[in-house]
Amino acid sequence: MGASLPNDPPLFYETHVFICTNRRPDGHERGCCASKGSEKIKDYMKVRAKEEKIPNIRINAAACLDRCELGPCAVIYPEGVWYRLDSRQAVDLVIEKHIENQSRVPELMIDKPE
């Protein structure tokens, strides 16, 4: 499940980042990523990706990714790795380590390996 098949078209983007920008009503028990600054995080990540001249990447706002209590959250495909991006420093680490160096940032991962 989830693996590419031989006749699948090539990936349109080599890296596709979805950042939750969902907004729930104030006081919602699960909170929301937007109230935790996810829109500014998304905008910053777009700027940094351009500054780093990262090819074939797309950074998108996403509706609810259903993990807002852990957010602001993002998921990177095709790997399907989830991160909590709560600062510019977190974005910089994910760009450097995950996107540019094909590694991971375990301390920022949601459901990080033990």
Order of alpha helices (4+ residues) and beta strands (2+ residues): beta-alpha-beta-beta-beta-alpha
